[in-house]
Amino acid sequence: MMTTSHFSRELLPPARSFYEREFGGKLSRPRRGWAMGRCPFHQSKSGKSFSVNIETGGFCCFGCGVKGGDVLAFLRQ
């Protein structure tokens, strides 16, 4: 017997705690909801090319161009 289950975004961890855990607390102090850190997808000289929105989970790297809308998209990258 097969059962179908539906994915629920409400079960995702809060963005702030997720990114703090992923980056070992090495994010800048949030400014307008966004914090900066070292991009986990490429070698960054400055260490501040990666931005994460600690409220929505969105992220964007100004160095390599990777981006997504939530923590699930981050994990899929």
Buried (B, 14 or more C-beta within 10 A) or exposed (E): EEEEEEEEEEEBEEBBEBBBEBBEEEBEEBEEEBBBBBBBBEEBEEEBBBBBBBEEBBBBBBBEEBBBEBBEBBEEE
